[in-house]
Amino acid sequence: MIYLEAIHITKTYGEKVLFEDLNFTISQGQKIAFVAQNGTGKTSLFKILSGEEQSEGYDSKLLINKGIRLGVLTQEPKFDPEMTVLEAALTGDIPELMAVTAYEKALLNTEDLQALKKATEAMDEHKAWDVDSQLKEILFKLNLEDLDAKMGTLSGGQLKRVALANLIVQDADFLIIDEPTNHLDIDMIEWLEAYLSKPSITLLMVTHDRYFLDRVCTTILELEGGKLHKHKGGYGVYLENKAIREEVNASGLDRDKKLLKKELNWLRRQPKARSTKAKSRIDGFYELKEKTEQDTQPIDIKISVKVERLGSKILEIEYISKKYGEKVLVKDFHYKFKKGEKVGIVGPNGIGKSTFIKLITGNLKPDSGKVVVGVNTKFGYYSQDGIQMDVDKRVIDVVRDIADFIPMSNGRDLSAEQLLERFNFSRNHQQVYVSQLSGGELRRLYLMTVLMQNPNFLILDEPTNDLDILTLNILEEFLHQYTGCVVVVTHDRYFMDKIVDHLFIFEGEGVIKDFNGTYTEYRDQKLENKKSVPAAKTVKEAPALSYEAQKRIKNLERDIEKLHADKERLTAKFYDGDLSQEAIAELSKELEALKDKIDEKEMAWMELLEE
């Protein structure tokens, strides 16, 4: 069954053609990722597909199957600022959500008997009794525990997570999602991976998360030079197809070919790549003969800058602690940085990662202990909210305001124009005003302003958000050749695996552990530990413990089944036309108490299963 058909989709801005005459279909069960460089029309195409904008041309059509339920998640979702988190998560023209919303409102005014009876009937009709508890579980997984918080008080990341919860609870057949992993911590990303991998979900997604691409998507649509290229498979297949296309392309593009080969060689060395190497490569090769218009000037991708010499003392953290109220974020942490080391920081949102960064950069004072910075240490700090540029300046002028040149390790100087070229700002694009840049291009330019200061200790707080895959590859190449120290906070597992030597794991209650290895190695070790713990208990402990756990689970299941039966009997009483107002009010209270008991039992059951 075809869910979406795009026919002759075209978009221009003035004389600039972003894309023209694009044609493709999405069928039931497909999971498609859409990738493109920043500024080439990715956002515009997404807006057309999600219904925010219209395509151009009299013969252009976008056909979406009317018999399916469609769910859309945009990059910047909009909500009424006076809504609570729970109200916002229940918005939408979905019968189940509308039934829950009406029922919650009816419970606030039990004097309106007709409204309460109607709301109860709607809950039964749409089988919506479990939607409320399911939604609260999703919000909890997304670290949104204050359900009464006003939407106007939330951060951009929290708004995106509320919108994601709203999307999931709609139980749509076809999802169109823009950058779903932004603002999610790694545990949330891996939970979302599992959800979107369900066979029942058809998916079109814009993402730069390369592990997400490999683990969720079955097809990649690449927009390049205004044309679509189809790759049947995950990120590894996409890389191979793209590398071959570049080889047969008359213009060459030496820079991208080198970069893609390095990326492909790295991927091939990973166990995941070897297991998926045999995926239908041939299916994606039919487009390789197509030539694309690109800049023919070859550019060396090596950006080996000469950083100022680090002294014997770089950065020493001497038993620092920090807490806010009763919440301990950092407790007695100590570490001495060595030359050239690259550290990744891992932990859920709100656990203290940003606080830690502020402590080591001196933007925040510890409650105890101290941070000693070496005299030759020069920080370069890329923060999530650090983009503050004059929109009336040209791109090249923004960088030149910091420096005209950056020294290279070979003794030469790299000009501001050359560095911008290496990060995919062509000479023509360097003359564009900041106000004309896309979100991803702004991030890329902000990164340039940090690098042009030529620091010898880089601190990168979520540097991968909104960057396209090619820019991520370029940044990774830069960091590989960078001889200074790097501390990176990121939820991009692929980026972290390629860059860092070891990890600071934030485990909660202020505990930070040093793990010698990549994120994938850390995750694999965690999974192995989980598997080995039950086996060890079976050998060393009496079998009564596991039996006790099983008994508790069975008892809870029995209680839950009985409570649901009680709820059905209680709900049926609302249909008695002779009920008085007082009787209905009393029944409503009993029903609410019963729902609370069910939620409590189901939560205890889930916690036991997770253990």
N, C-alpha and C positions, 0 to 999 in steps of 0.2 A: 504494500500500500504506500503510495506517495504522500508524504506529509507536506512537503514544500517544493514548489517549482519556481525557479527564477528564470525569466525570459528577457533577454536583451537589456540587462540592467546596466545603466550608464549614469555617471556622475561627473560633473565638471564644476570648476570654480573659475569664473571668468574665462580666460583662454587656456587654463590648465585642465587637462583631462586626467582625472584620477583613475577611472576605469571606464571601459566602453564595451558594450555588447557581451556582458557576462551571462553565461547560461549554465545552470546546474540544477540537479534535483536532490532532495533528501528523502529517503524512504524509511519506513518503520524499522526500528532496531539499529539504525546506523548511529555511530558516535563520531562526529566530525569536528576536527579542530581547524580553526581559521588562523593562519599566521601571515604576517607581513611586516615590513619595516615601518617604524614610526613615520607618519607624514605621507604615506603612500595611498591612503584611502581606507585603511582598516576600520576606523571608527565610523566613517561615512557609510560603508557597506553594512556594518552592523546595524546602524540606525535605520537603514532601508529595510533590512530583513526583520527588524523588531517592530517596524511600523511607525517609528518616530519621524522619518523623512520619506519622501517619495523619489522614485527613480525618474530619470528624464527620458524623453522620447515617446512618440505616439504608440509605438509597438512594444513598449516595455511593460512587463507584467510581473507581479509577484502573487502567486496562487498558494494559499494555505488551506489545507483540508479542513472543512467546516465541521467534520464529525469528530474532531479530536480536541482535547483540552491543551491549550498552549500556555506555557509559563515563560516569562521574560525577566531577566535580571540585568539591569543596566549598570554602567560604571558608577554613576552618581544617582542612586534612587532618591525619590522625593516623597516626603511624608508631611502631614499636618504636624507642626511643631508642638501642638497642644495634646496630641495623642499620647497615650501611654505605650510602652513597649508591647504589651499584650494586645492592645487595640490595633496597633500598626501591623503586628504579625498576623492578625485575623482579617485584614482588609482584602477586598477582592470580590468579584462577582461569582464566587464559587458557592454553590448551595450549602455545602457543609459548613463553610466559614460563616456565611450569613446566618445560618441556623444557630451556631454557637454564640455569635455576637448578639442576636436577638434574645437568646435565652439568658445570657449574662445580664443584659439590660432589664429583662423582665424580673429577674430575681432582686434587682435593686428597688423595684416598685411592686410589691406583692399585692397592693390594693387593686391593681388593674388585672382582674381575674381573667378577662378575655385574652389579654396579651400574653399572660403566663400560660394559659391553656394552648393558645396558638403556637407559642414558642416550643412548648413540650412536644406537641404533635409534629412540628417541623424537625426537631431533634430525632424523633423516632423515624420519620419518613426518610431522612437522609442518612440515618445511621451515624449520627455525628457525636454520640456520647463519648467516644474515645478520642476525638480530635483534640479536645482541650488538653488532655494529659499527654498526648503525643507531641503537641506543639511545645508544651512546657519542657518536655524532655529534650527536644531539639534546641530550644533556647538555652537550656542548661549546658548542653554540649558546646554551644557557641559562646559560652562564657557571658551570657546575658541573664543574670540572676535577679536583677531589680526590675520586675515586670511592671511596676508602677512608675518607673522613671519616665519623664516627658521626653519625647523625641527631640525637642529643641535643645536639650541639654547634652545630647550624645555626640561623640566624636564621629568623624567620617567613617572610620573603621567599624564602629558600633552600628551606625546606620546601615552599612553594607551587610553586616551580619544579621540584622533584623530582617532586611529584605530577603536574604538567603533563606532564613527560617520560614518566612512567608511563602517563598517559592516552593520549598520542599513540602510544606503541609498542604499545598494545593493538589499534590499528587497528580501533576500534569503528565500527559502522554509525550509531549514534545517540549524540550527546554531549549531556550536560546539565552546563553549566559556570556557576559562580558567580564573577563578576568576574575573568576570566582575565588581564586586562591589569595588575592590581595587582602591584607588585613586579617588573615587566618594564621594561627600558629600551626606548627607541624602536625600536632595530634589532630587538630581540626581538619587539616588538609587530607590526612590519611583516612579519616572518617568519611569525608566528602568523596574521596576516591572510591571507597567501597560502595557508597550510596549511588553514585553516578554510573558505576559499572553494572548495575542491575540490568538484565536483558530487557526488562519492560520499558526502559527509558530510551527515548530517541533524543539525541543531543547535538546541538551546534554550539560551539564554544570558542571564544577568543581567549587564548592563554599563552603566556611565555614560559610556564612551568614545564620543563622538558620531561621530568619523571611522570608528571600528570599526563602529558601527551602520550607517553609510551604505555602507561598502565591503563588508561581509560579509553583512548581514541583508537578507532579502527581505520580512519581515513584522515588525511591532512589536505586541506585546500590552501594553497600558497598563492597570494597575490603579489605579483612582481611585474613591473613594467606595464601595469594596467591590464595584465592577463592572468588568468587562473591556471594553476598547475595542480593536478590531482595526484596524490601519493597514497596508495593503498597500504596502510601499515602505520606504525608509530614513528617516533622521532628518528630511530636508526634508519628506517627505510627512507624517510624524508631526506636525511643527510646524504645517503648514497645516491638517490635520484638527482638531488640538486647538484652534487659534485659531478655526476656524469653530464648533466645538462650544461654545466659551466664549461666542461671540457670540449663539448661539441659546439659551444657558442663561438661565433666568429670573433667576437670582441675580446674574449679571453678573461678579462677581469682577474688579473694575477693575484690581487690582494685577497679576494674572496675565495679563490681556489685554494690558496695556501691555508687560509683560515679553516675552510671546510675540511680539508684533508687532515689537519691537526685534530680538529674536533672528532672526525670519523675514526682516526687512529686511536684516540683516547677511548671513545665509546666501544670500539671493538675489543679493547682489553678488559672491559667489564664483563662479569658473568652474565648479567642481564642481556647484554648485546649478543653474546654468543648463542643464547637460547632463542633469540628472535631473529637471528641473521637470515634464516631461510624463508622468512615471510615473503609472500608474493611480490618480489622485486619487479618481475617482468611487467606486471599490470600497470606499473606507473611509468614505464619508459616510453609510451607512445607519444608523449609530448616533448621528448628530449630534442627532437629535430627543430622545434620552434626557436627562432632567434629572438632575443630581447634587446631592446635598445638600452645600452648602458654606456657609462663613461669608459672610454678605452684607455685612459691613462693609468698605468699600473702604479700601485702605491705599496710600499713596503709596510707590512703590518707590525714590524718590530718597533716597540716604543720603549726602549731600555733607557730610562732617564737616569741621570746622575743625581743621587740624593745626597744631601749633606751628611758627612760622616757622623755616625752615632758614637757616642762616648762609651766608656766602660759601664757607666750607669745610665740606663735607658729609661726604665719606668719600674719602680719598686713599690708594691702594694703591701703595706705593713699592718696586717691584722685589723682591717677596717670592718666596721659594722654600721648599719643604717636601718632604722625602722620608722614607720609612720603610724603613730598611735600604738596599737597592739600588734600591728603587722610587721614582722621582721622580714626585710628584703635581702640584706647582706649581713652575715654573721662571721666575724673573725676570719675574714678571707685574706690570705697572703700569697704573693707571687712575685717573682723577679723575671722580667722580660729579657730575652736574649736577642742578639742581632738577627734580623731577617726572619723571625718566626711569624707565622700566620695562624691566628686563633679564631675559631668560630664560637659564637655564643648561642646556646640552645636552651629553650624553656618555653612554657606556655605564656600567653599574653597576661600581663598584670603581675608577673612573678618577680620583677625587679631588674630586667635586662637594661631598660633605658636609664633607670636610676644608677646602675653600675657604670654605664658609659659616662654619665654626668659626674660621677665620683672620680673616675680616673682622669677626666679632662679638667677637673678643677671647677666645674660649673656648679658643684654641690659639695658641701663639707660633710665628711663622715661624722657619726656620733662619737666614734672612738677609733683609734688607729690613725694612720696617715698615709698619704700618697706622695712619693718622692719622684719628681720628674728630673731627668738628667739635663744638664746645661745645654747640650747640643740637640736635645729632642724637640722636634718641631711637628706639632700635630696638624693633620689635615682632616677635618671633621665633616662628613657628609651625613646630614640628619634628614629624617623623614619630612620635617616641616621647614627646611632651610631655604626654600626657593623664594627669594626676594630680589627681583630684578626690575630694572627700569624698562617697562614695556615699549617705550619709545626709542630704545637703542637698538642698533643692529647687532646681530649675533657676534660678529668679529670684534666689535667695540666692547662688548661685555667682557670678553676674554682679555683683550688688550689693556683694559683698565687695571688688570691685575699684573700682567707681564707681557712683554712682546716676544720673549723667548724663554724656553726651558732647556737647561743643559742636558746633554745626552752622555751616556757612559763612554762613547767613543771619542769624546772631546769636542764634538760639534754641538751646535745649538739647533733646537727644533722651534720653528716660529709658531706663533699662535695659529696662523692659517694652516700650517702643516699638521699640528696636533688636532685641530678641528676636523681636518680631512680624514685623519686616521680613525676618528670616531663618527665617520659617516656624515659630516657636514661638508658638502661640496663647496667649491669657491663661490658659486652662484648663491647657494643656500646661506652662506655666511653673511650675505648682504641683506638677508631678510630681517624684518623687525621682530623683536621678541614677542610682540602681541600676535604675530601670525603663526607661532609655533604650536604644534600639538602638545598634549600633556607629556607624551613620551619624549618628544624633542626638548621640552623644557627640562626634564629630568637629566637628559644627556648633557645639556648645556651647563646645568648646575654642577654636574660631575666635572666638567672641564674647568670650572672656576676653582674647584677644590684642587685638582691636579696641577693647575698652572701656578699654584703657590709653592710647588715643589717641596712638599713635606717629606719627612723621613719616617713618620709614624702615622699611617692612615687608619682612621676609625670610620667605618661604613655602616650606617644604621639603615637597614632595608634598601640597599642600593639597586636591587633588581626590579622593584615595583615600577610598572609602566614602561620598562625597557623592552625593545624587541629582541628576538633571539640573536640576530647578527651583532647587535650592540653588546649583548651579554657575552658573546664569544670574544669580541674585541677587548672588553673589560677584563675578562679572564686571562687573555693573552698578556695584557698589560701587567696584571698582578703577578703572573708567573715570572715575569722578567724584573719585577720591582724588588729592589734589594733592601728596602726598609721593612719595618714591622707593620703588620696589618691585624686589626681586630674587626671582625665583621659580624653584625647581627642580621640574620636573614632567615626567612622561612623557605627559601629556595634550596631544596636539598641537593639538587644537581650542582648548583653553583658552589655550595659549601664543599661537596665531595671533591670538586676539582681544585679548590683553592687552599683549604686550611690544612695545617699539620696536626692540630689537635683541637679539642673542644673544651669549653667551660660549660658544664651541664648545671643549670639552675634547677634544683630538686625541690624547692620550697622551704619555708621556715628559715631562710637565709643561707641554706647549705648550697655551696658551689663546688662541684667536683671536677677535677681535671681528667679528661679522657684522652688517651693517646691513640688517635685514629680519626677516620672520617665519620660523617653522620651515618652512612649506610652500615659501617662496621659497628657503630654504637647501637643502631636499631637491631641489627642481627643478633648482637650479644644480648640485648634485652629480651628478644623473642626466645633465644636459647635458654636464658635464665628462667623464663616463665614455664618453658616446657620441662626443664629439669627439676623445678621445685616440687611438683606433685610426685614425680618418680622417687625423689629423695625421701619424701615423707612416707611413701608406701613402704620403703625399705626400713627406715629408721623408726617410724612411729607406729603405734597400734592402729589397726584399720578403723577403730571406732570414730576417729575424727572425720574421715571422708564419709562414713555412714551417717554421722550426725548432720553433716552438711546436706547430704541427699535427703534426709528426713525433713529438715527445715524447709528445703525447696518444695518437697511434696506437700507439706502442711500449708505453705503459703499458696501454692496452686489451688489446693482445696478451698482455702479461705476466699481466694479471689473469685473462684467459680461461684461460691455461695453468695458472696457480696453482689456479684453481677445479677444473679437470680433475684436477690432481694430488691435490687434497683429496678429490674423489670416489673416486679409485682407492685412496687411503690409507684412507678410511673403510670401503671395501668389505672391506679385509683384516681388519677386526674381526670379520667374520662367520665366519672360519675357526675351527671348533670345536677344532682341535688346537693353537691358540696357547698358548704357555707364559705364565706370569705376567710373566717378564722381557720377552718379546716384546711383550706388551700395553703394558707400561710404556714401552718404547722407541717403540712406535707412537704413544702418547699424546703423548710429547715432540715427535715429528716433526709431529704434527697441530697442536699448539700453536704450534710455530715457523712452520708453514705459514700458520696463521691470522694471526699477527703480520705476516708478509710481505704477505698480502692486504690487511690493514688499512693498512699503510704505503703500498702502491701505490695503493689506493683514495683515501687521503687526499691523496696527491700529485696524483692525477688530478683530484680535486675542486678543489684549490687552483689548478691550471692553468686549469680551466674558469671559476672565479670571476675570475681575472685577465683 
